[in-house]
Amino acid sequence: MLQDTWKTRLFRFAHLQAYGQPTQHVTASQSSRTILGRTLYKRKTMTQSSHWLNQIKGEVRSSELMSQHTSLRVGGPADLYILPQDLDDLKLILRNHADTPLFFLGEGSNLLISDQGVRGIVVSLKRGFKNIALPEFFTNKQGKECATLKVGAGVKMSYLAKFAAKYGLTGIENLAGVPGSLGGAIIMNAGAEGTEVGDVIKNVTVLKEDGDLVTYDHNQLVFEYRNTTFPEKPCVIAHAEIELKSGDSAEIQGRIDRYLKRRSQTQPLSLPNSGSVFKNPEGMKAGQLIEQAGLKGYTVGEASVSIKHANFIVNKGVASASDVRAVIEHVQKTVKEQFDVELKTEVIIAGDW
């Protein structure tokens, strides 16, 4: 079987050979062609002015396959894919995109993007927003030593947990296995093993639609199960400050290592997946319901309910987004019929369906 990188190159080559090099602004038409089992959709040019794109210091790509940027390894092309270098690039995008839709992307770990891709502009923060400032230590009101860390929205949660451990800071060990970056983790109040991102947030700095920055303190935000509510909907998170307690670095790292080992034993990490697909219903575990419904191993195309953990859907090869969505809908339908429980997706379904 072809290696993933070569598959991607072949799909990209086939797409360009079939329809030609797309221009910077493109939209989907109804024309399509199936190559190597994957449907490629033709594009047509947009007339909107794009001179401001030349001012971007980062990178601008057209017709970028989202399968390269999602942990499930599925998803068609985005009209435009921008990797901003800094805040100035982000402000430029927000103030000039006009009516062109924007979609913000971190590590793509909790995401299912359609085979037809994304209309408009996908903005990825995984290159220019990965800074972590050195800890600022202080003594809290209870007399305990703590520290704050200023963290870019594009920093991976796994790296953040290990960085904190290096400086003897405890509070996010259980989040070391959370896939994705801090920005996405804040938006969905990601959690694991009884710890949620909202537990350690001191403040969050966001960009509004007009490109202006605003900072919200912890008490201005509402952290709920897999959701964070802001005073007004932010366009994109730029960075956040988290507050952690001091501890023993070796002990903290040991807890991280034990958690990651347990995670590797119980989750299908060797195959592309999006993390947990469904939210846990109140007082229940989604994975247990799916397993009890006899759905482990249920397959559509090359998308399958993991036999290792039923709340994961894995890509066994070149699954399409439609395959994955068909599995999701079958699981929801079966669980509803058997247990009268509606499973809601934790994974975000996006793109041009």
C-alpha positions in Angstrom: 0.0 0.0 0.0 1.2 3.5 -0.7 2.6 5.5 2.2 0.3 8.4 3.3 2.6 11.1 2.0 2.7 9.5 -1.4 -1.1 8.9 -1.4 -1.6 12.6 -0.7 0.7 13.7 -3.5 -1.0 11.3 -5.9 -4.5 12.7 -5.0 -3.2 16.2 -5.4 -1.6 15.5 -8.7 -4.7 13.8 -9.9 -6.8 16.7 -8.9 -4.6 19.2 -10.7 -4.4 17.0 -13.8 -8.1 16.6 -13.9 -9.1 20.2 -13.6 -6.0 22.4 -13.8 -4.2 24.6 -11.3 -6.8 26.5 -9.4 -6.5 30.2 -8.8 -6.3 31.8 -5.4 -10.1 32.2 -4.9 -12.2 29.2 -5.9 -15.6 27.6 -5.2 -17.0 24.2 -5.8 -19.0 23.3 -8.8 -21.1 20.2 -9.3 -18.5 18.5 -11.5 -16.6 15.7 -9.9 -14.3 12.8 -10.8 -13.4 9.7 -8.9 -9.7 8.8 -8.7 -8.3 5.9 -6.5 -11.7 5.7 -4.8 -11.7 9.4 -3.7 -14.1 11.9 -5.3 -12.4 15.1 -6.5 -14.5 18.2 -7.1 -13.9 20.7 -9.8 -13.5 24.4 -8.8 -14.3 27.6 -10.6 -12.7 31.0 -10.0 -14.2 33.7 -7.8 -14.1 37.3 -8.9 -13.5 38.9 -5.5 -10.4 41.1 -5.2 -7.6 39.4 -3.4 -4.7 42.0 -3.6 -4.5 42.0 0.2 -3.3 38.4 0.1 0.1 39.7 -1.2 0.6 41.4 2.2 0.4 38.2 4.2 3.8 37.4 5.7 2.9 33.8 6.3 1.9 31.3 3.6 -1.1 31.3 1.2 -2.0 28.1 -0.6 -4.9 27.3 -3.0 -6.9 24.1 -3.2 -5.1 22.6 -0.2 -6.4 19.1 0.7 -7.7 19.2 4.2 -6.9 15.5 4.5 -3.4 16.6 5.1 -4.4 18.7 8.1 -7.0 16.5 9.9 -6.1 13.6 12.2 -8.7 11.5 10.5 -6.9 12.1 7.2 -10.1 12.9 5.3 -11.4 16.1 3.7 -11.4 17.7 0.3 -9.7 21.0 -0.8 -10.1 24.4 0.8 -10.4 27.3 -1.6 -7.7 29.1 0.3 -5.4 27.8 3.1 -3.5 30.5 5.0 -0.8 30.0 7.6 -0.5 33.4 9.2 2.9 34.3 10.7 1.7 36.5 13.5 -1.1 38.7 14.9 -0.7 41.3 12.1 -1.4 38.6 9.5 -4.6 37.5 11.4 -5.8 41.1 11.6 -5.2 41.5 7.9 -7.3 38.5 7.1 -10.1 39.5 9.4 -10.3 43.1 8.1 -10.1 42.1 4.4 -11.9 38.8 3.9 -15.2 40.7 3.3 -18.0 38.1 2.6 -15.6 35.2 2.1 -16.3 32.6 4.8 -13.5 32.0 7.4 -12.8 28.7 9.1 -10.1 28.5 11.8 -8.1 25.3 12.2 -5.7 24.1 14.8 -4.4 20.5 14.7 -7.6 19.2 13.1 -8.0 16.5 15.7 -11.7 17.0 16.6 -12.8 17.6 13.0 -14.6 15.9 10.1 -14.4 17.9 6.9 -16.4 16.9 3.9 -15.0 15.3 0.7 -16.0 18.5 -1.2 -13.8 20.5 1.1 -14.3 24.0 2.5 -15.6 27.0 0.7 -13.8 30.2 1.6 -10.6 30.6 3.6 -9.2 28.1 6.1 -6.8 29.8 8.5 -4.4 27.5 10.4 -2.7 28.7 13.6 -0.3 25.7 13.8 2.7 27.6 12.6 2.7 31.2 13.9 1.0 30.8 17.3 3.2 28.2 19.1 5.0 30.3 21.6 5.0 29.7 25.4 6.4 32.4 27.6 8.6 31.4 30.6 6.6 30.9 33.8 5.9 33.8 36.1 5.9 32.5 39.7 3.9 34.0 42.5 2.4 33.0 45.9 -1.4 32.7 46.0 -3.8 33.7 48.8 -3.4 30.3 50.4 0.4 30.8 50.6 1.1 28.2 47.9 3.6 28.8 45.0 1.9 29.0 41.6 2.8 30.2 38.2 1.1 31.6 35.1 2.0 30.6 31.5 1.2 32.7 28.5 0.5 30.2 25.7 -0.2 30.7 22.0 -3.4 29.2 20.6 -1.5 26.9 18.3 0.5 25.1 21.0 -0.3 21.4 21.2 -1.8 20.2 24.5 0.7 17.4 24.7 3.6 19.8 24.4 2.1 22.2 26.9 1.7 19.5 29.5 5.3 18.4 29.1 6.6 22.0 29.1 4.7 22.7 32.4 6.2 19.5 33.9 9.7 20.6 33.0 9.2 23.7 35.2 7.6 21.6 38.0 4.1 22.9 37.3 1.1 20.7 38.0 -2.6 20.8 37.0 -2.7 19.6 33.4 -1.0 16.2 33.5 -4.3 14.5 32.5 -4.5 16.7 29.4 -1.2 15.4 28.0 -3.1 13.0 25.8 -5.7 15.4 24.5 -5.2 15.7 20.8 -5.2 19.2 19.3 -4.0 22.7 20.3 -4.9 25.0 23.1 -7.2 27.2 21.1 -9.5 24.3 20.1 -9.3 22.9 23.6 -10.5 26.2 25.1 -13.4 26.4 22.6 -14.7 23.0 23.5 -13.4 22.9 27.1 -11.6 19.7 26.4 -11.0 17.3 29.2 -9.7 14.0 30.3 -9.5 12.0 33.6 -11.6 14.5 35.5 -9.5 17.6 34.4 -10.8 20.2 32.0 -9.0 23.1 30.3 -11.4 25.6 32.0 -10.0 24.5 35.4 -6.7 26.3 34.7 -7.6 29.2 32.5 -6.7 32.6 33.9 -7.7 34.6 30.9 -8.2 34.3 27.1 -7.3 36.9 24.5 -9.3 36.8 21.3 -9.6 38.6 18.0 -13.0 40.0 17.2 -14.5 40.2 13.7 -13.0 43.7 13.2 -9.6 42.5 14.1 -9.5 44.2 17.5 -8.0 42.3 20.5 -10.0 41.7 23.7 -9.1 39.8 26.8 -11.7 37.9 28.9 -10.9 36.9 32.5 -11.9 33.4 33.8 -15.0 34.8 35.6 -16.3 36.2 32.3 -16.3 32.8 30.7 -18.7 29.9 31.2 -17.1 26.5 31.1 -19.4 23.6 30.5 -19.1 20.0 29.4 -17.3 20.3 26.0 -18.3 23.9 25.5 -17.1 27.3 26.5 -19.3 30.4 26.3 -17.8 33.8 25.7 -19.5 37.2 26.4 -19.6 37.6 22.7 -18.6 35.0 20.1 -14.9 35.4 19.3 -13.6 35.2 15.8 -10.4 33.4 16.8 -8.4 32.8 20.0 -4.9 34.3 19.9 -3.5 33.2 23.2 -4.4 32.5 26.8 -2.9 32.5 30.3 -3.1 29.4 32.4 -2.5 29.2 36.2 -0.8 26.1 37.6 0.6 25.1 41.0 4.2 24.2 41.8 5.1 20.6 42.4 7.9 18.1 41.9 8.9 17.9 38.2 9.9 14.2 38.3 6.6 13.2 39.9 4.6 15.3 37.4 6.4 13.8 34.5 5.8 10.3 35.9 2.1 10.9 36.1 2.2 12.1 32.4 4.1 9.0 31.4 1.6 6.7 33.2 -1.4 8.4 31.7 0.0 8.3 28.1 0.9 4.6 28.6 -2.7 3.8 29.7 -4.1 5.9 26.8 -2.0 3.9 24.3 -3.4 0.7 25.7 -7.0 1.7 25.5 -7.3 3.9 22.4 -6.6 3.2 18.7 -3.6 5.5 18.4 -2.0 3.5 15.6 -4.8 4.5 13.1 -6.0 7.9 12.0 -8.9 9.0 14.2 -10.5 12.2 15.4 -10.5 11.4 19.1 -13.8 10.8 20.9 -16.6 11.0 18.4 -19.6 11.4 20.8 -20.2 13.3 24.0 -21.0 11.2 27.0 -24.7 11.4 27.8 -25.3 12.4 31.4 -24.4 9.6 33.8 -23.4 7.3 30.9 -20.4 6.5 28.7 -20.9 6.8 25.0 -18.3 4.1 24.3 -20.1 1.6 26.6 -23.4 2.3 24.9 -21.9 1.7 21.4 -20.2 -1.5 22.5 -23.4 -2.8 24.2 -25.2 -2.1 20.9 -22.8 -4.5 19.2 -21.2 -1.9 17.0 -17.5 -2.4 17.6 -16.0 -3.1 14.1 -19.0 -1.7 12.2 -17.6 -0.5 8.9 -18.6 1.6 5.9 -16.0 1.8 3.2 -12.7 2.1 5.1 -14.2 3.9 8.1 -14.8 1.7 11.1 -15.9 1.8 14.8 -12.7 0.9 16.6 -12.6 -2.5 18.2 -10.2 -1.1 20.8 -12.5 1.8 22.0 -16.0 2.1 20.7 -16.2 5.9 20.9 -13.5 6.2 18.2 -13.9 5.9 14.5 -10.7 4.9 12.6 -9.6 5.4 9.0 -8.3 2.0 8.0 -6.9 3.3 4.7 -8.4 5.8 2.3 -11.8 6.3 4.0 -13.8 9.2 2.7 -15.5 11.8 4.9 -18.9 10.4 3.7 -17.8 6.9 5.0 -17.1 8.4 8.4 -20.4 10.3 8.5 -22.3 7.2 7.5 -20.8 5.3 10.5 -21.6 8.2 12.8 -25.3 8.3 11.7 -25.6 4.5 11.9 -24.2 4.5 15.5 -26.6 7.3 16.5 -29.6 5.5 14.9 -28.8 2.1 16.5 -28.1 3.5 20.0 -31.3 5.5 19.8 -33.3 2.4 18.8 -31.8 0.1 21.4 -31.4 2.4 24.4 -33.5 5.5 23.6 -30.4 7.6 24.0 -29.5 10.4 21.6 -25.7 10.5 21.1 -24.5 14.0 20.2 -21.2 14.4 18.3 -18.2 15.8 20.0 -16.4 15.9 16.7 -17.1 19.0 14.7 -18.6 18.3 11.2 -17.6 21.1 8.8 -17.2 21.9 5.1 -19.4 21.8 2.0 -21.6 18.8 2.5 
